Structures are given as structure tokens and as C-alpha cells.
Amino acid sequence: MMKRCSLLLLFPLLVHADDIGGQYKAQAEAGDKRAQYYLADTLLSSGDEKQAAVWAEKAAKSGDVDAVALLSQLHFNQGDYAQAKALAQQATIAGSQRGAIMLARLLVNTQAGKTDYPQAVKLLQTATSDIESDSAVDAQMLLGLIYANGVEIAQDDEQAERWLKRSSALSRTGYAEYWAGMVFQKGEKGFIAPNKQKALYWLNLSCSEGFDTGCEEFDALSGEE
């Protein structure tokens, strides 16, 4: 059972309510913990955090460590950083790459307490090593964003581009660069300050890679006064 879903998704997926997680429901309801996790992940990606939490709790109680990491993400989304960090640490110790990425996200966010960029980078570099894992996509994206941001670690657009392109190569060409541009456009409290010039830089790169949405967002942002 394989799927590719990003814990760094910017926007909920637009899926018809009746279809959300349909391929996992029967097995999840039968008690398959991995199917429960995949169902929770799909629900989270669709924007249904309430039901995602229900299935993630079931999977976590059955011993699925990635479900523990998903619960960490849900607490992160709700601004409960202390619980998010505790769950991310638990998942990371248990061997979840998703947990390691969540822990890295928390270690670079001032809302979650004292930052530790070197440890965050170390966790992410480890998570990038298995390119067959969905987590490698997210780890590379976050590494790229850290180097593009240049807070506590020197800004290095060459390094950032290298990691973002590696991520896009595993998902869709130009997507990671688009994602970085959108994060810089919107900002992320405690981590990324909105920066129009950086947003334009990465959206333009996404566009040059052939990602149409990157071109659309670049044109829209360029036209703003």
C-alpha cells in the first residue's frame, strides 16, 4: 500500500467528500492500522482535521508511529506546540521519518520554544536519504526553505535550489520551488517572515521549470502594487 502525500501541503486538496480516503476505508474500519493512518493522512490533506484526528488516534493506539507524527502535525496546526513537539519526539525516537520532519519544523519555529537549526538540518538530511520514502520529498523541501530563508543558517540560494529541485524530481517538476515561493509570500508565524522579493524569486524559478501554477502566481504577485 503506497501513497505520496505531503505534510507540508499549502492548501487542502479539493476532493469530493464521498471519495475522500475511499480506497482505505474498508481496511481501516477492519482495524488495519496502516490503512487507518493513510485514511487520516488523506483526510488531513482534504482539510478535514477532525476526522483525520479520529483515525490518527486509532492508528497511533495500534502502534503506527507515523500516525503519532500525524497527530503532532494536527497539534502544530492548532498552535499547541508543546504537545506537537512531545509527539514529534516520540515518533522520531520510534523511527518515524515523518516524526523527524515534524520535529525539525518545530526546531526552527520560535513559537515552539528555543530553536535548534543544526539539529533540524541533521534530522532532515537523514530523512532525505531514502528517496523511496514519501518523507524524502518533504525533508528536501524543508531543507531548501531553511537555506532560502537564511535565519540562524546563512542564506544559500544555491543549496536551497539544489534541495528544492531534488524534491521536485520526486514529485512534480517545479512544485517545490512554487511551494517555497508561496511560503515566502504568505509567511509562517515563528519561522518565515513574508518576503515579496524571495517569493518572486522562487515562483519565477518554478515557472521556468514549467510549473504553470508557479507562472500564474508569479504574474499575479508581480502585478501587485
N, C-alpha and C positions, 0 to 999 in steps of 0.2 A: 504494500500500500504506500504509494508515493504521492506527494503533493509539493508544490512550491508556493509558499505564502510568506510574505514579508512582515516581520514585526515592526518594521519602520514605515509601513504604508502611510502615505499622507492622507488619503481620503478613503472612506468606506467604499467597498465595491458595490456597484449597482446590480443587484441580483433580485429576481422575483422572489418574494417571501416564501412561496411554496417550494422553491428549488434550493434554498439555502441548506447546504450540507446534506442534501438528499441521498448522496452516494454513501454517506457514513451512518445515517440514522438507524437502519436496521441493526447493524453490528453494534453500534453504540448502545442502543436500547437492550441488546442481548448481553451487555456487560463487557464488551471488548474495550479495554482501557485506551488502546491506541486510536481506535475509531472515535472514542469519546473526546480524545484530545484533538483529533483532526476536525471533528464537528465543532468543538469550542473555537478552534482557530478560524474556521470558516465563518462562524457567527460573528466573531470579533471583527474580521475583515469586512463584514457586511454592515457593521455598525451596531449590532445587537449585543451590547456588553452584558446585559442582564442574563440572557440565555447562555452567552459564552461562559459566564462565571459559573452557572449551574453545571454545565458539562465539564468544565475545567476542574471544578471541585470533585466531581465523581471520578475523573481520571486520576487526579492527584491522590485521592484517598486509596485508589487501587495501585498506586506506586509509579505512575508515569511522571518522570522527573521534568519532562518538557511542559507538562500541564502545570507544574509548580511555577515554572518560569512564565507561563502564560498568565497565571494569577498575579505574578509580580508585575507584569505589564498592565494588567487591569488596575491594580492599586496605583501604579505610576500615572496612568491616565486620569485617575480620580484625585491625584495630588497627595496621596498617602505614601509619602516617600520612605518613611521608616519601615512600614510593612513591606513595601516593594523591595527595599534593599535586603531585608531579612529573608524574604522568599527567594530573591535572586542568588543570595549567598548559599542558601540551602540547595537550590537547583544546581549551582555551579559545583559545589562540593560533591554532589551526586553524579556529576559527569555530563550535565546538560549544556550543550553549546549555546542553546537559546538562553539559558540562565546566565552564561558567561557574558553574552552580549547585553542582556538587560543590566547586569552588574556594571558593565563598562559604561552604559548610558547613565547610570546613577552616579558613577565615579567622576563623570565630567559635568555634572549638573549641581550647581551651588544650592539648589533647593533641597537636595538630599544630604546636605552637610559638607564636610571638608572634602575637597576634590583630590583625586589621585590620578592624574593623567598618565604617568608612566605605567601604573598597574592596569589602567584601562586599555592602553595600547598593547600591552603584553597579552591581556586576555583576548583582544580582538585578533592579534596576529596568530595566536594559537587556533582560534576559531576559523581562520581563513584557510587552514592547511588542508582540509578535506573538501575539495571542490564538488564532491558528490552530495554534500550536505546542503540543504536549503539555507542553513545558518551562514554559510560562507558568503552568500550574496549580501546579507545584512551586515556581516562583520566588515567586509570590504567597503561597503557604502559608508558605514560609520567612521572607519579609519580615514577614508577620503575626506569626510566632512571635518574631522578633527584637524587634519593638516591644512585644509582650506580655511578654517576658522582662525587658527593661529593664536589661540589663548592657552597660555602655560606651555605650549609646544610651539616652536617657531613656525610661522606660516610657510608652507612649502607647496605651491601650486603644482609643481612637477610631481611630487609624491602624491598629492591629492588626486591629480588626474590619473596617475597610474592605478591607484586603488579603485577609483570610480569606474574606469574603463574595464578593469578586471571583473568588477561586479556586473557591469552591463553585459559583458561577454557571457555571463552565466544566466542572464535573464533576458533582457532586450536591449539592443544597441542604443545607447543614448539615454536610457531610462535613469541610471544612477546620477548622471550629470544634471538631468532635469530635476530629479528629486533634490539634489543639493541646491540648485537654483531656487526651488520653491521654499526650501527651509530658510535660506537667506532672505527671501522675500517676506516670509511670514514671521520668522524668528521662533525660538523655542525658549520659554522663560527658564532662566538659570543656566542656559548653555549657549544659545545663539542669539546675538543681537541682530535685529533686522538690518540688512545692508543691501541697498539697491544695486550698487556697483558690482558687488560679488554675485548677487542674484543674476544680473545681466550677463556676467562673465560665464557662469555655468549654464545658464539657459542657452546662450549663444553656442557654447560648445556642444550641448545636447542637440541643438538644431543642426549644427554642422555634421553631426554623426547620423543625421537622418531621422531623428525622432520628431515627428510632426507636432506633437503637443508642446515640445520644447520651443519650436518655432513660433507657435501661437502665443505662448506665454511671454516669449521674448518680445514679440511685436507689441503685445498689449502693455507690457511694462515700459517698453521704450517710448510708447506714446503718452505715458502719464507725465503730467507737468510736475 
